[in-house]
């Protein structure tokens, strides 16, 4: 945003980057690139699941910002029923369709049983270790998102009960509360890991639930608070002013963090790969650093300045971001189906490139149909549960934004 903006037109492109990162890391698995003799290739490819963290940051920022705005301006908080209805329309039908088609097409067992229906269609697969990867394997992240959607209004309600001396005191208090939330999330992970037997960490279900990721969500929520607090200022504070003029700084920080987590922690990128408990915590923190660096240029500063923002304003990337939920939902089915059919990507090009292009083509095709035939039409019904209060004009949206950021001026300077 610029200093006074309340809308964030480049966030669809961030969704696209997150989705493409997830597809790219899965392509490395199916193509065998995680066993490549090129060390840096497999190390970086294995860590592109950081796209999940970017998704978490996007959700935390966009969904918490209306609550933060209401709190810091002493306005009524967003109403829960319209908020919940929009989340259901945006997430549930497309997920149920993808789950049904994938389970039927791939012949998955245990999905259409009474318990399987409750677990998978009810976003409960993360609460048992033996169902973490069943149904849509990647949907463990969606299960965490859904629990965050439920957590968010409860968090806002709890903080609204407190009386604050001034808006500044409220800002400080909420930031401290988010810091405590992040610390509690980190403590939760440490307690779970400490309780495990000696040796590598074990992928128990509790490490794939919301409490283990609340620290990453808390960072996105804190950015939302600060963006509301600073939007009325005549200029950005000195802390983030360099990101306005040189947004590439933030992406260089993200790249450096990605290289450290890929090659600087003693990880090899092979699949499967055992992590020590310390490495697991280090990865989690560095993923948050990558996510932070990626999203900051789309939050603070003139949204038409710099090469980074020009990249984010690319219409193709914006369109991919608009259908990114479908790419996330369908790409894994494409990978599995290609594998079952004996797809040979190495006939003409590098197997990694071949698998990636094939999955992107199939995933984008499925996502396009899903978006234009289901997701977009369903959002017309979002006003079936109207709120008593109008949403502030121009406030950040949780749904995909318009395809082109028309409000973004032509970039003129910076990097």
N, C-alpha and C positions, 0 to 999 in steps of 0.2 A: 504494500500500500504506500501511497504518499502519506504525508503526515496526517492529513485529514480524511483519508479514504476509509470507508467501512466495508468495502468489497474487495475480493481477492481473485482477480480474473485469471491468474496463472495456476490455480490449484488443480485444474483438470490435468494439466501437463505433469504435475507432480504425481498424480494418480497413474498416469501413463508410465512414468519412469519406474514407479514402484512395481507395477504389473509386469513390465518388461524385464525388470531385474529378477523377479520370481520365475518367469518363464525361462530366462537364460540359465539360471542355476539348475532348474529341472532338466533343461536340454543337456547340460553337462553330465548329469547322471545317466540319461538314456543313451547318449552318444559314446560314453566311455571316456569323456574328457577328464573325469575325476581320477582316472588312472593314467593320464598322459605323462610322458617323460618330461614335458615342459612344466617345470615346477610352478612358476608364477601363474601360468594359465589355470592349472587345476586349483591352486590356492585361492585365487581371486574368484573363479567360477563357483567354488564351494561356498563362498561367503556372500554371494549376491542374494541370498535369502534375506539380506538386510532390507530388501524391499518390503518385507512384513513390518519392520519398524517404521519405515516411512509411511505406510498405510496407517499405523497406529497414531503417529504424530498428526497426520492430516485429520483423522477423526477427532482426536482430542482437541485440536485447535478449532476446527470449524463448529463442532457441536457444543463446546464449552463457551465459545465467545458470546453468544446471546445471553447466557447466564451471567458471564463476567460483566457484560455491558449493563445488565439490569442491576447487578450488585453495586458497581462503582458509580452509577448514575442515580442510585436510589429510585429505580423504576421497578414496576412489577416484573417478577421473574416469568420466563416463558411457561406457558401452560403445559402440563404433563401429557394430557390426552392427545392434543394435536401433535405434540412432539413424538409420542409413542406411535401414533397412527402413521406418520410419515416414515418412521423407521421401519415399520412393518411393511408398508407398501414398497419401500426402496429395496429391502433386503430379502424378505421371505419368499414371495412368489417365484422370483428368478432362481433362488437357491433350490426350492422344492422341485422346480422343473429340471434343473441341471442334475440334481441328485437322482430323480426318477429315471431320466433318460440314461444317465451314466450307469446306474445299477442294472437297468434292464439290458442295455446294449452290451455291457461287459460281463453279464451273467454273475454279478456279485451275489453271494449268499449272505443271509442273515439281515438283509436290509428290509425286506417286506414281511418280516415276522412281527408279531405284536410288540415285542421288546425292541426290535430293530427300528420300527417306525417311531416309537417314542424317543429312542436315543438319537437317531439321526435327523428326523424331521423336527425334533424338539431342541436341536443344538446342544445335545448332551454327550456327544462322542468323546469329549476331552476328559470326562470324569471317570473313565476306566482306561487303564493302560492298554487293554486288548482291543479297544475300539478307536484308539487315537488316529489310526490311519485308515479306517474303514469308511465306506461310503465315498464321499469326496475327501480324499486324504488331506488336501490342502485346507479343508474347512475347519481344522482346529483353530486357525487364526480367526475365522468368522465367528466361531463359538465364543472366543474371547471378546471380540467386538460387541457381540450381542449382550454379554454380561456387562460390558462397559456402558452400553446404552442404558441399561437398567440402573447402573450405579450412579450415573451422572446427575440426574435430578435429585437423588437422595443426598448426594454430596452437597449440591447447591442448597438444598433445604436445610441441611444441618448447619451450614455456615450462615444462612440467613437468620437463624435463631439468635445469633449474637448481635448485640448492639455495639456499634463502633463509634468512636469519638468524631471521626472525620473520614472522608473518602480515602485520604492518604493512609490513615491507620488501617482501614479495611484492606487496602492493597497490600500493605506489609503483613497484615494478619493472614490473608489468604495465601500469600507467597510462602509464609512460614508453614502454613497448614499443608501446602503442596509439598514442601520440603520434608515434612514429617511423613506424608504419605509415601514419598519416594524412599525414605529411609526404612519405613515399615516393610515396603515391598522387598527391598534388598535384604532386610533381616529375615523375612520369610524364606527367601531362597537359601540363605546361609543355614538356617535351621533345618530345612529339608535336606540340603546336601550333607550337613554334619551328621544327620541321623542315618545316612546311608553307610554301608560297609566301606572299609578302606579300599582304595583303588579308584578306577575311573568313575565318573558320575554315571548314574543310571537314569534312563529316561522315564521316570515315574510320572504319572498323570498330573500330579500336583504342580509340577514345573511348567505345565502347559495350560495353566488357568489364569484368570485375571489377576489374582494377588501377585503372581510372579512378574507381571508386566505393568503393574500400576506405576512403577517409577518412570517408564517410558511415556505412558499417558500423562503423568504429572508434568513432564517437561513441556509437552504440547499445550497443556492447560495453562501453564505459567506464561508461555508465549502469548496465548490468547489474552490473559490478564494485562500483560504489558502493552499489547497492541491497542487495547481499549484505552488504557491510561495515557498513552502517548499520542493518540490520534487527534486530540484537540490542541496539541502544541503547535507553535509556529514552525518549529524545526525539530528534527529527531534528536534525541539525546546523544551525547558524544560516544556512548558505548556502541551504538549501532550505526552511527553516521558513516563509517567506512563501507558498510554493506550497501548503503544507498549509492555511493559513487563507484565502488569497485565490488560488485556482487560476486565476482570470480573468487574473491578471498574466501567466502563461505564455502564455495564448492571445492576449492583447493584444500581447505580444512577437512571436508568430507572425504576427499580422495586420499589424503594422508592417513586419515583414520581407517579407511578401508584397507589401505596397504599394510598398516600396522596389524590390523586384526587378521589379515590374510597371511602375512609372511613374518610377522614379528612376535608371535606368541608360541612358536614351536609347533604349529599345526601344519600338516602336510597336504590337506585337501583331498586325500584318498577317501573312497567310500567302501565300506564303513570306516569311520575314524573315531577312536576313543578320545574323549576329552577328560582332562583332569577337572576337578571341581573348581580350582582356581581359574583355569582357562575358560570354563563356562561363564564365570562371573565377569572375567575380562572381556570376553566376546560381547556379553550383554551391554556392558558400559560403552564399549567402542561402537557397537551398533547404534546406540543412542547418539553418539557423537556424529556418526555419518548422517543419521536422520536430521539432526539439528542443522548441520551445514547445508543439507540439500534444501530444506524448506525456508530458511531465513530470507533469501532474496525475494521470495514470493510473498513475504509478509511485510518487510520493512523497506522503504525507499521508493523512489520513482519507478513505477513498473514498466516504463519504456526505456530505461537507461541500462546499458551494458549488454555485452554479448550473451551472458547467461540468461538474461530476461528475454532477449530476442529469440534464443533457442526455445524458451518456455512459451513464447507467444506464437510459435510455429503452428499453423493450422492443422497439419497432420498430427502433431503431438497432442494438440488440444482435442482433436476428434478421438484419438486413441484413448485419451483420458476419459472422455465422455462414455465410451463403451468398456472401460477398463474392468468394471465389475464382472461383465460377461467373460472377458479374457481370463480373469482370475478363476471363474467358475468352470470354464469349459476346457482350458488348455491341457489339464492333466488327463482328461478322457482321450483327447487327441493323441497324446504321448502313448498311453496304454494301448489304444487301438492300433496305432502304427506299429508298436512293438509286437502285438499279437499277429499282425499281418506280415511280419518279417520285413519291415521297411529297411532298405539298405541305403543309407545316406552317403556312403563313401564311394559310390560309383563314379561320381564326377567331381565332387568337391569334398572338402574336409568334413568328416562325419558330424562334428560339432555344429558347423554352419548349416549342414543339411538338415539335421534334426531341429535346430532352432527355427529355420525358415519354414519347415513343414508344419511345426507346431504353431508358429505364429499365424501362418496362413489359415490353418484349420480353426484355431482359437478365435481369430478375428472374424472369420466367417460366422461361426456360431454366436459370437458376441454381438455381431451386427444384427442378426436375426432376433436374438434375445432382446436387444435394446429397443429396436424399432417396432417389434411385434408385441412385446410385453412390458418391458420396464418403463418406457416413455409413456405409452397409453395409460398405464396404471396410475402414474403420477397425476393424471387429471382428476383422480378421485381424492386427492389429498385434502380437499376442502370439505369432504363429507363429515369430517370431525373438525368443525371450525373452532377457532379460539375466540374468546370474548374480547381479546385485545389484539390489535394489529401489530404485526412484526415491524420493527423499525426499518424505515426505508433504506435499502442498500446494504442491510446487514448480511454478513457472510452466510452462504447457503451450505447446507450439508449435501443437497442433491447436486448433480453435475451442473456446472454453470453453462451459460450460452457458449456456443462453439468458438466464437471469436471474441477476444477481449477488446471490444470496441472502444472502451474508455482508455486504453493504453496508448499514450502518444508515441510517435516514432522515436526510436532510440537515437541519441545524439552523441553521447560521450560515455566514457568509462570503459571498464573491461567486463 
